[in-house]
Amino acid sequence: MFYTLLNDIEGVAIPVSVKLKLYPSGEERSVDVSGVLTVGDILKMLGLDPSDYVVVKNGEVVTEDDVVSNGDVIEVYRVVSGG
């Protein structure tokens, strides 16, 4: 909610720069946007189905609703199962 309030004050957009690591490929990307960004937004930007991935933010597993802050490191792991 704090981020939403800041974003709404006089049209101020909060710059957010996060580092993404995609697994199993090991690909790394940086994302720079203005405004409030959630983990779900990142998955949508990447064209990924949230039910197929586990997301870790700064070393902790998070949900799609978690807000991403400037400087966060986001790791996206594809869920693999088999028998």
Secondary structure, 3 states (H helix, E strand, C coil): CHHHHHHHHHHCCCEEEEEEEEECCCEEEEEEEECCEEHHHHHHHHCCCHHHEEEEECCEEECCCCEECCCCEEEEEECCCCC
